[in-house]
Amino acid sequence: MKIRSRHLKIALVSCLLLAVAAAAGWKWGRPYYQARLELKAADEAEAHYKYAAAREHIVRAAKYWRRDGDVQLKAAHMCRRAGFPDEAKSYLDAARLLLGQPAVSLEQQLLAVQTSEASTFAEQTLYHRGENEHDIRTLVFEAFIVAGLNNSRTIMVKELADKWLAEPTNDPRPWYWRGLAESLVGATSMDDLAIKDFSKAIEFDPDYDEARSRLCKMLLLSAKNIPEARKQYEIFLQRRPDSDEAMIGLGQCLAASGETDAARQRFDKALEKAPKNVDALRERGILALTEGHADQAEPILRKAYELDPRDLAVSHNLIDCLRRLGRDDEAKKLQEEHDKAVVRKTRMDQLRKDYQEHPADPNIMLEIGKLFLEWGGKENEAIGLTWIIDRALKANPKHVDSLNTLIDYLEKQGRPDKAAYFRRLLSEIEGK
């Protein structure tokens, strides 16, 4: 009995030790196992062109494999493709320390081009590689296309997308990017091409919400194909029930089809969620005006105008509303502002076309920047200063007109310290 009891104790102790070892093993092995799953999911997402999802998975995997250079490099690659360049830079720095410069050279070049930080020589060198090395061709075109979109180079984007699509691909993005470029050219002759390309993008990827959004807008506003626009907006809304954009777009389709009660419900629901949504305010005000309720439309359109005075449809309908209410003096004053805004928009459209033809001309960049500054507001100021500082002065660091514009603007804004910095640069150029 004593022997049996001793054997039983030994067995119990052994089981306990095994259980402790298993628990310890699981505690150590579970993070590794989870990281492997994240890495596999990242690869699968990238293979299906789901770069946002790929980024989420690889970031979690990279936290576990901090000393694995290949994982850190893959994280840099996926973050860049998902549109997170700052994150990509951080992972790229980590990969460089672990793998050395040669291993990260291509990814570094792609990131520099995509963020417009590469020199002209570096851009030309990488582009030449992309044309001659088939295995990196789409990566190179992708980086240049993203840079082109960020810098309003729509013609260049279309040309690169054409080259990309000259060979078969299941990637929906070049179709989307080409459609985006075609829609931004400003020529009605391109609208049908844009619609076809956006349609092709969602054919490859029905979950591509950005492409569906653009397709809906083109069908509604350019092609005036209300039935098809309605169909696409209904799909969009099914996919994203909380989307204000889809709700308002469907409301516009309903209003155009004469279903005013249903349209009103859509606009009102959007405004419940987002009371300052200019699109919802504009369409709700236009609907009230169309139904002959100028008194109801006026405060709605007024609010929209205060939120965005550059919206020409808002100002046009507000002027119409004021005239119907017999407030001609107020309408006349607003008409003058509206006419100025039309002139500014026409000027901007022309400047953008000029920029497409002369992308290195700092004078064009300066004029675009000045126009944004004239519009006023924090967002427009930021855009305007970017056009002048990051583009015009980058194209020509000694561009005197840009420096003078910055000095005058910053002085008027009560920022003499900033103005003094550019005044010193101007003095150095002029040799004072």
PAFI-249135 format. One line per 2 residues: number of its first residue (from 1); their letters; for each residue x, y, z of C-alpha. Coordinates in steps of 0.5 Angstrom, whole numbers, plus 500, padded with zeros to 3 digits. Last residue first. Layout:
N
NUM	A	X:Y:Z; ...
This chain:
432
432	KG	543:687:404; 545:681:399
430	EI	538:681:396; 538:674:397
428	ES	541:674:404; 536:680:406
426	LL	530:676:403; 532:670:408
424	RR	532:675:413; 525:677:412
422	FY	523:670:411; 524:669:419
420	AA	522:676:421; 515:675:418
418	KD	515:669:423; 516:673:429
416	PR	512:679:426; 506:674:427
414	GQ	500:679:427; 496:677:421
412	KE	498:683:417; 505:682:418
410	LY	504:674:416; 501:676:410
408	DI	506:682:408; 512:677:409
406	LT	509:671:406; 508:675:400
404	NL	515:678:400; 518:671:400
402	SD	514:668:395; 515:674:390
400	VH	523:674:391; 523:666:389
398	KP	530:665:392; 528:658:394
396	NA	526:656:387; 522:650:387
394	KL	522:649:394; 520:656:395
392	AR	514:655:391; 512:648:393
390	DI	513:647:401; 513:655:403
388	IW	508:658:398; 503:652:397
386	TL	503:650:404; 502:657:406
384	GI	495:657:402; 493:650:404
382	AE	494:652:412; 491:659:411
380	NE	485:655:407; 484:651:413
378	KG	485:656:418; 480:661:415
376	GW	481:666:409; 479:666:402
374	EL	485:671:400; 490:666:403
372	FL	487:660:398; 488:665:392
370	KG	495:667:395; 497:660:395
368	IE	495:658:388; 498:665:385
366	LM	505:662:389; 504:656:385
364	IN	503:659:379; 509:663:380
362	PD	513:657:382; 513:654:375
360	AP	515:647:376; 509:644:375
358	HE	508:647:368; 502:644:364
356	QY	499:641:370; 500:648:374
354	DK	496:652:368; 490:647:369
352	RL	490:648:376; 491:656:375
350	QD	485:656:370; 481:652:375
348	MR	483:657:381; 481:663:376
346	TK	474:661:375; 473:659:382
344	RV	476:666:384; 471:670:379
342	VA	465:666:382; 467:668:389
340	KD	467:675:386; 460:674:383
338	HE	457:671:390; 460:677:394
336	EQ	456:682:389; 450:677:389
334	LK	450:678:397; 450:685:397
332	KA	444:685:392; 440:680:396
330	ED	441:684:402; 438:690:398
328	DR	433:686:395; 430:683:401
326	GL	423:681:398; 422:674:401
324	RR	423:671:394; 429:676:393
322	LC	432:673:399; 431:666:397
320	DI	434:667:390; 440:670:394
318	LN	440:664:398; 440:659:392
316	HS	446:662:389; 450:663:396
314	VA	449:655:397; 450:653:390
312	LD	457:657:390; 459:654:396
310	RP	465:659:398; 461:662:404
308	DL	462:655:408; 459:655:415
306	EY	456:662:414; 453:660:408
304	AK	450:653:410; 447:657:416
302	RL	444:662:411; 441:656:407
300	IP	437:654:413; 435:660:416
298	EA	432:662:409; 429:655:407
296	QD	423:656:412; 421:663:409
294	AH	422:661:402; 417:655:403
292	GE	415:654:395; 417:647:395
290	TL	423:648:391; 425:653:397
288	AL	424:648:402; 428:643:398
286	IG	434:648:396; 434:649:404
284	RE	435:641:405; 440:640:400
282	RL	444:646:403; 444:644:410
280	AD	445:637:408; 451:639:404
278	VN	454:644:409; 454:639:415
276	KP	453:643:421; 447:639:425
274	AK	451:633:424; 447:627:427
272	EL	440:630:427; 442:634:420
270	AK	443:627:417; 436:625:419
268	DF	433:631:417; 436:630:410
266	RQ	434:623:409; 427:625:412
264	RA	426:631:407; 428:626:401
262	AD	423:621:403; 418:627:403
260	TE	420:630:397; 420:623:392
258	GS	420:627:386; 425:623:383
256	AA	430:629:383; 428:629:391
254	LC	430:622:392; 436:622:388
252	QG	438:628:393; 436:624:399
250	LG	440:618:397; 446:623:396
248	IM	445:626:403; 444:619:406
246	AE	451:616:403; 455:622:405
244	DS	452:622:412; 454:615:413
242	DP	451:612:419; 448:606:415
240	RR	455:604:412; 455:598:407
238	QL	447:599:406; 448:606:405
236	FI	453:605:400; 448:600:396
234	EY	443:605:397; 447:610:394
232	QK	449:606:388; 442:604:386
230	RA	440:612:387; 446:614:382
228	EP	444:608:377; 436:611:377
226	IN	439:618:377; 443:618:371
224	KA	445:626:371; 452:624:368
222	SL	455:629:372; 452:631:379
220	LL	449:624:380; 453:619:377
218	MK	459:622:378; 457:623:386
216	CL	455:616:386; 462:613:383
214	RS	466:618:387; 463:614:393
212	RA	463:607:390; 471:608:389
210	ED	472:611:396; 468:605:399
208	YD	472:599:396; 468:594:399
206	PD	465:591:392; 473:590:390
204	FE	474:588:383; 467:591:380
202	IA	468:597:385; 474:599:381
200	KS	471:597:374; 465:602:376
198	FD	470:607:378; 474:607:372
196	KI	467:607:367; 465:613:371
194	AL	471:616:370; 471:615:363
192	DD	464:618:362; 466:624:366
190	MS	472:625:361; 469:629:356
188	TA	466:634:361; 473:637:362
186	GV	475:639:369; 481:634:370
184	LS	479:632:377; 474:627:374
182	EA	479:624:370; 484:624:375
180	LG	480:620:380; 478:615:375
178	RW	485:614:374; 486:613:381
176	YW	480:608:382; 482:604:376
174	PR	489:604:379; 487:602:386
172	PD	482:596:384; 488:591:384
170	NT	486:585:379; 492:587:374
168	PE	493:586:367; 498:590:363
166	AL	497:597:360; 493:598:367
164	WK	500:601:370; 501:605:364
162	DA	495:608:364; 495:609:371
160	LE	502:613:370; 499:617:365
158	KV	492:619:369; 497:621:375
156	MI	501:625:371; 495:629:368
154	TR	492:629:376; 498:633:379
152	SN	495:636:384; 501:635:389
150	NL	498:630:394; 495:626:388
148	GA	502:626:384; 505:623:390
146	VI	500:618:391; 501:616:383
144	FA	509:617:384; 509:611:390
142	EF	504:607:386; 508:607:379
140	VL	514:605:383; 511:599:387
138	TR	507:597:380; 514:597:377
136	ID	518:593:382; 518:586:379
134	HE	518:589:372; 525:592:373
132	NE	525:597:367; 520:602:367
130	GR	520:602:375; 528:603:375
128	HY	527:609:370; 522:612:375
126	LT	527:610:381; 533:614:378
124	QE	528:620:375; 526:621:382
122	AF	533:621:385; 535:626:380
120	TS	529:630:382; 531:630:389
118	AE	526:626:394; 522:629:399
116	ST	515:629:395; 512:624:401
114	QV	511:618:395; 518:619:392
112	AL	521:619:399; 517:613:401
110	LQ	519:609:395; 526:611:396
108	QE	527:608:403; 523:602:401
106	LS	528:601:395; 534:602:400
104	VA	532:598:406; 536:592:405
102	PQ	542:596:402; 542:600:409
100	GL	543:595:414; 538:590:417
98	LL	537:591:424; 539:599:424
96	RA	535:600:417; 529:596:420
94	AD	528:600:426; 529:607:421
92	LY	524:604:416; 519:602:422
90	SK	519:610:424; 519:612:417
88	AE	513:608:416; 509:611:421
86	DP	510:618:419; 508:615:412
84	FG	501:613:414; 498:612:407
82	AR	496:604:407; 502:603:402
80	RC	507:607:407; 504:603:413
78	MH	505:596:409; 512:598:407
76	AA	514:600:414; 511:594:417
74	KL	515:589:412; 521:593:414
72	QV	520:592:421; 518:584:420
70	DG	524:583:416; 529:587:421
68	DR	526:582:427; 528:585:433
66	RW	522:589:435; 518:582:433
64	YK	512:583:438; 510:590:437
62	AA	511:588:429; 506:583:429
60	RV	501:588:432; 503:593:427
58	IH	503:588:421; 495:587:423
56	ER	493:594:423; 497:595:416
54	AA	494:590:412; 487:592:414
52	AY	489:599:411; 492:596:405
50	KY	487:591:403; 490:590:396
48	HA	488:582:396; 495:580:397
46	EA	496:585:402; 490:583:407
44	ED	493:576:406; 500:578:408
42	AA	497:582:414; 493:576:416
40	KL	499:571:416; 503:577:420
38	EL	497:577:425; 497:570:426
36	RA	504:569:427; 504:575:432
34	QY	498:571:436; 502:564:436
32	YP	508:568:439; 504:572:444
30	RG	501:565:446; 508:561:447
28	WK	510:565:453; 504:564:457
26	WG	502:557:454; 509:555:456
24	AA	508:557:463; 502:554:463
22	AA	504:547:460; 510:547:465
20	VA	505:548:471; 501:543:468
18	LL	507:538:467; 509:540:474
16	LC	502:538:477; 502:532:473
14	SV	509:530:476; 507:531:483
12	LA	500:527:482; 504:521:479
10	IK	509:522:484; 504:522:490
8	LH	501:516:487; 507:512:486
6	RS	508:513:494; 501:511:495
4	RI	502:505:491; 509:503:495
2	KM	506:505:502; 500:500:500
